[in-house]
Amino acid sequence: MPHDYPHSAIRLTILATTGVFAGAVAAQDFNDVSPNAQGQTPAFENQTRAPVLPDMALQQQVVAEGLEHPWGMAQLPDGSWLVTERPGRLRLIGGDGALSDPVAGLPRVDSRDQGGLLDVAIADDFAETRQVWLSFAQPREGGKTASAVATGVLSADGSSLEGTRVIWQQEPAWASTKHYGSRLVFDGQGGLFVTTGERSVNDARVHSQNVATTLGKVVRIDPQSGAPMGQPGVEGALPEIWSWGHRNMQGATMGPDGALWTIEHGPRGGDELNRPQAGRNYGWPRVTYGVEYSGQPVGDGITRLEGTEQPVYYWDPVIAPGGMSFYDGAMFPDWQGDLLIGGMQAAALVRLELDGGRVTGEARHLQGIGRVRDVDIAADGAVMLLTDQSNGALVRVTPGQ
């Protein structure tokens, strides 16, 4: 079974509303497991299995629970949070943890399997415009689906999304219910990055290399009209394409270097951290550090190919990455500039130290917490997590005592 498929059997266990969680698994254990792909070697030092950083005691507080497979979140200027639930609901969680009724006015979603309502983002000028963007699995003709992006205006009372319209659709749609990708990231230059998946099945995933489709791509669009703002630089490429050769990017964020960073699921092994550049090919499925779920090689079983880019970092075995954020806040001064990643298979908050765009160390905090689907940084510097389960939660993480 693909490792990025939600698994409700994993539960977040918290004995009290607040508590200190030091980690259920010794920090040094995660690099001691044999890789799935035998005989592969990294392309450079610390491209995988970087030195293990010390774990630390962290305090966690469940802000809200009873969420059904939450996927994305965005903090509003008043300190409340918009949170998506994959069955097709958008919720407002107040600073006191109060959970709203589902917001009305959302587009229709296909919530089968890995689909549903996915990411949420808000405008920088939300306080004036109240504009919201959503990504979702869109039902299309003939039982097919595709990733899509819609925008609308959140009503003053937070009860409905008004004037909702779809501004971008992945092409082509496919008869698959997996690998929608779907993070939304504003680039600070007037564009909106959208990450997509290659829809998983063998006859679709080859289109990750086909620049006349938007399967397995980073695209860049105008957030108001959906008009193309990509820079493929390749003859015959769709103008919204930024980069290609991706598998299933479920995490993306802008880095302190002003560049887009993404993270994607590999098959068995080969989860990748990338810093996608315009007009570059990131290899899937021709190049990967993973193997098929059967254990057989993917394609020719190669990890390097001229004309394709190497990942900044990769994992084998996988962590099954969710959302991610670079830390920028006051509560964890030692984490400043570190990359915080939701680990679903890892059941942890994964932290990477970086120097000069390369990983220098990895830590796994809160090991055993369950499937961490998304990570964000609150205005006060607390780390916010979403747990992907049938009784999911919004969890606030602060330094332990």
C-alpha positions in Angstrom: 0.0 0.0 0.0 1.4 3.5 -0.9 2.9 5.0 2.2 1.2 8.3 1.7 -2.3 6.8 2.1 -4.1 8.0 5.2 -4.1 5.3 7.9 -6.7 5.9 10.6 -5.3 3.1 12.8 -2.5 5.4 13.9 -3.9 7.5 16.8 -2.6 10.6 18.5 -2.4 9.6 22.2 -2.3 12.4 24.7 -3.1 11.8 28.4 -3.9 15.4 29.2 -4.6 18.5 27.3 -1.0 19.7 27.9 2.1 17.7 28.6 5.7 17.2 27.9 6.6 14.7 25.2 10.2 13.7 24.9 9.8 11.1 22.2 8.7 7.4 22.3 11.7 6.2 20.2 15.4 6.9 20.8 16.6 9.6 18.5 19.5 7.6 17.2 17.3 4.7 15.9 16.0 6.3 12.7 19.3 6.0 10.8 19.9 2.4 11.9 17.3 0.9 9.6 18.4 -0.7 6.3 17.4 1.0 3.1 14.9 -0.5 0.7 17.1 0.2 -2.3 20.4 -1.8 -2.1 23.6 -0.7 -3.8 22.6 3.0 -4.2 25.0 5.7 -3.1 24.3 9.4 -2.5 25.6 11.9 -5.0 27.2 14.1 -2.3 27.9 14.1 1.5 24.8 14.3 3.7 22.4 13.9 0.8 20.8 11.2 3.0 21.2 10.0 6.6 22.7 13.3 7.8 24.2 13.3 11.3 21.5 12.8 13.9 20.7 15.9 16.0 19.7 15.6 19.7 16.1 15.2 20.6 14.6 17.5 23.2 11.6 17.7 25.5 8.7 19.6 24.0 5.4 20.7 25.4 2.3 20.1 23.4 -1.3 21.3 23.7 -4.2 20.1 21.8 -5.9 23.3 20.5 -8.8 21.5 18.8 -9.7 17.9 18.1 -12.5 16.0 16.3 -11.1 17.0 12.9 -11.6 14.3 10.2 -8.3 13.9 8.3 -7.3 17.5 8.4 -4.8 18.5 5.6 -4.0 22.2 5.4 -4.1 25.2 7.6 -3.6 29.0 7.5 -3.4 31.4 10.4 -5.6 34.5 10.2 -4.5 37.9 11.4 -6.7 37.6 14.6 -4.9 34.4 15.6 -7.6 32.0 14.5 -6.9 29.2 12.0 -8.6 28.0 8.8 -8.2 24.2 8.6 -9.3 21.9 5.8 -10.7 18.4 6.2 -10.4 16.0 3.4 -14.1 15.0 3.2 -14.7 18.5 1.9 -15.0 20.8 4.9 -13.3 24.0 5.8 -13.3 24.9 9.5 -12.4 28.0 11.5 -10.7 27.3 14.8 -10.7 30.2 17.2 -7.9 31.2 19.5 -9.7 29.5 22.3 -10.0 26.3 20.3 -13.6 26.7 19.4 -14.4 24.7 16.2 -16.8 26.3 13.8 -19.5 24.6 11.7 -18.3 23.8 8.2 -17.8 26.9 6.1 -20.4 27.1 3.3 -19.8 27.9 -0.4 -17.0 25.5 -1.1 -16.4 23.8 -4.5 -17.5 20.2 -4.9 -14.7 17.7 -4.2 -14.0 14.1 -4.9 -13.0 12.8 -1.4 -12.3 9.2 -2.4 -8.9 7.7 -1.3 -6.3 10.4 -1.2 -8.5 13.1 -2.7 -10.8 15.7 -1.0 -10.3 19.2 0.2 -6.5 19.7 0.5 -4.6 23.0 1.1 -5.7 26.4 2.1 -3.9 29.8 1.7 -4.8 33.4 2.4 -3.9 36.7 0.8 -1.2 38.8 2.4 -3.8 41.5 2.6 -6.5 39.2 4.1 -7.4 41.8 6.7 -8.7 44.0 3.9 -9.8 41.5 1.2 -10.5 38.3 3.2 -9.5 36.3 0.1 -8.9 32.6 0.5 -7.5 29.9 -1.9 -8.2 26.2 -1.8 -6.8 23.2 -3.6 -8.8 20.1 -4.0 -9.5 16.9 -5.9 -12.0 17.9 -8.6 -14.5 15.5 -10.0 -14.4 15.5 -13.8 -16.3 13.7 -16.5 -16.2 9.9 -16.9 -15.3 9.3 -13.2 -11.9 11.0 -13.7 -10.4 13.5 -11.2 -7.7 16.1 -11.2 -6.2 18.7 -8.9 -7.7 22.1 -9.0 -7.5 25.5 -7.3 -10.4 27.8 -6.3 -10.6 31.2 -4.6 -13.3 33.1 -2.8 -13.9 35.6 -0.1 -14.6 34.6 3.5 -17.6 36.3 4.9 -17.2 38.7 7.8 -18.7 36.2 10.2 -16.6 33.4 8.8 -19.6 31.2 7.9 -19.3 31.1 4.1 -16.9 31.5 1.2 -18.5 33.9 -1.3 -18.0 34.3 -5.0 -16.1 31.0 -5.1 -14.6 30.3 -8.5 -12.1 27.7 -9.9 -9.1 29.5 -11.4 -6.9 26.5 -12.3 -7.3 22.8 -13.3 -4.7 20.1 -13.8 -4.7 18.6 -17.3 -5.4 15.9 -18.2 -7.8 14.5 -15.6 -7.2 10.8 -14.9 -9.1 7.7 -13.6 -7.0 7.6 -10.4 -7.8 8.6 -6.8 -4.2 9.1 -5.7 -1.3 11.6 -5.9 -2.9 15.0 -6.1 0.1 16.9 -4.6 -1.6 20.2 -4.0 0.3 22.6 -1.8 -0.3 26.3 -2.4 2.6 28.8 -1.9 2.7 32.5 -2.7 6.1 33.5 -4.0 6.2 37.1 -2.8 6.5 38.3 -6.5 2.8 38.2 -7.4 2.7 34.5 -8.4 1.1 31.4 -6.8 3.0 28.1 -6.9 0.9 24.9 -7.0 2.4 21.5 -6.6 0.8 18.5 -8.4 1.1 14.8 -8.3 1.5 12.4 -11.2 -1.6 10.4 -10.3 0.3 7.3 -9.2 -0.7 4.7 -11.8 1.9 3.6 -14.3 0.2 4.9 -17.4 -0.2 8.3 -15.8 3.1 8.7 -14.0 5.2 8.8 -17.2 3.5 12.2 -17.9 5.6 13.6 -15.1 8.2 13.9 -18.0 5.7 15.2 -20.5 5.8 19.0 -20.4 2.5 19.2 -22.4 0.7 18.1 -19.2 0.6 19.3 -15.6 1.0 15.9 -14.0 4.0 15.8 -11.6 4.8 19.5 -12.0 5.3 22.7 -10.1 3.1 25.3 -11.8 3.1 29.0 -11.2 0.0 31.0 -11.9 -1.6 34.4 -11.4 -3.6 34.0 -8.1 -6.5 36.1 -9.4 -7.0 34.8 -12.9 -5.1 31.5 -13.0 -3.1 32.8 -16.0 0.2 31.1 -16.6 3.3 32.6 -14.9 5.7 29.7 -15.3 9.1 29.7 -16.9 9.6 26.3 -18.5 12.0 27.5 -21.2 11.3 24.3 -23.1 9.7 24.0 -26.6 6.2 22.7 -26.4 5.9 23.1 -22.6 2.7 24.5 -21.1 3.4 28.1 -20.0 2.4 27.6 -16.4 5.1 25.0 -15.8 7.9 25.9 -13.4 9.6 22.5 -13.0 8.8 18.8 -13.8 9.8 15.2 -13.1 8.1 15.2 -9.7 6.1 12.3 -8.1 3.8 13.6 -5.4 4.6 16.9 -3.7 2.6 17.3 -0.6 4.8 19.9 1.0 6.1 23.3 -0.2 7.2 26.6 1.3 9.2 29.6 0.5 12.7 29.5 2.1 14.6 32.3 3.8 16.7 32.4 0.6 13.6 33.6 -1.3 13.3 30.4 -3.2 10.6 27.7 -3.4 11.4 24.4 -1.5 9.3 21.3 -2.0 9.1 17.8 -0.6 7.6 14.8 -2.3 6.8 11.2 -1.6 8.9 8.5 -3.2 7.7 4.9 -3.6 9.6 2.5 -1.2 12.3 4.9 -0.4 13.2 8.0 -2.3 11.2 10.7 -0.5 12.9 13.9 -1.8 13.6 17.5 -0.6 14.1 19.8 -3.6 14.7 23.4 -4.3 12.9 23.5 -7.7 14.3 25.9 -10.3 12.5 27.2 -13.3 12.9 24.9 -16.4 14.5 22.0 -14.5 13.7 18.3 -14.6 13.7 16.5 -11.3 13.8 13.0 -12.8 10.7 11.0 -11.8 10.1 8.2 -12.9 13.3 7.9 -14.9 15.5 8.7 -11.9 14.8 7.9 -8.2 16.4 6.8 -5.0 13.4 4.5 -4.3 12.2 1.2 -5.6 8.7 -0.1 -6.6 6.4 -1.3 -3.8 7.1 -4.8 -5.1 10.8 -4.3 -4.4 11.7 -4.2 -8.1 13.7 -1.3 -9.6 11.8 1.7 -10.9 12.5 1.9 -14.7 16.2 1.3 -15.2 16.9 1.6 -11.5 19.2 4.6 -11.9 19.8 7.5 -9.5 21.6 9.9 -11.8 20.9 11.0 -15.4 22.3 13.9 -17.4 19.7 16.6 -17.7 18.0 15.9 -14.4 18.6 17.5 -11.0 19.6 15.7 -7.8 17.5 16.2 -4.7 18.9 18.3 -1.9 18.1 15.4 0.5 16.4 12.1 0.3 15.1 9.4 2.7 15.2 5.6 2.4 13.2 4.3 4.3 10.6 7.0 3.8 9.3 9.5 6.3 6.1 10.0 4.1 6.4 13.8 4.2 3.4 16.1 4.7 3.6 19.9 4.8 6.6 21.9 5.9 7.8 25.3 7.1 11.1 27.0 7.7 11.2 28.1 11.3 11.2 31.9 11.9 10.1 32.8 15.4 11.1 33.6 19.0 10.3 30.5 20.9 13.0 28.2 19.4 16.0 30.4 18.8 18.2 27.4 18.1 15.9 26.3 15.3 16.0 29.6 13.4 16.2 28.8 9.7 15.7 25.1 10.2 13.2 23.2 8.0 10.3 21.6 9.9 8.5 18.7 8.1 5.5 16.7 8.9 6.4 13.0 9.0 3.5 10.7 8.5 5.3 7.3 8.2 7.9 8.7 10.6 5.1 9.7 13.1 7.2 12.7 14.1 8.2 16.3 13.5 11.2 16.1 11.3 13.7 18.9 11.6 16.6 19.6 9.2 19.5 21.9 9.8 20.8 23.5 6.6 23.9 25.4 5.7 24.4 26.9 2.3 21.4 25.0 0.9 22.7 21.6 2.1 21.5 19.5 5.0 23.9 19.2 7.9 21.8 17.4 10.5 18.4 15.7 11.1 16.3 15.4 14.2 12.9 13.7 14.8 10.9 15.2 17.6 7.7 13.9 19.2 8.3 10.4 17.8 5.2 8.4 18.1 2.8 11.4 17.9 1.0 9.9 14.8 0.8 11.1 11.2 1.8 14.7 11.0 0.1 16.1 7.9 1.0 19.8 8.1 3.4 22.1 10.0 3.1 25.9 10.4 4.5 28.6 12.6 2.2 30.6 14.8 2.6 34.4 15.1 4.1 33.9 18.5 6.7 31.3 17.4 4.9 28.2 18.5 5.0 25.3 16.1 1.5 24.1 14.9 0.9 20.6 13.8 -2.1 18.8 12.1 -2.5 15.1 12.7 -4.0 13.2 9.8 -6.5 10.7 11.3 -10.2 10.2 11.7 -10.0 12.1 15.0 -7.4 14.5 14.0 -6.1 17.5 16.0 -4.5 20.9 15.8 -1.6 20.7 18.2 0.5 23.6 19.6 4.1 22.8 20.3 6.3 24.9 22.6 9.6 24.3 24.4 9.5 21.8 27.3 10.5 22.8 30.8 
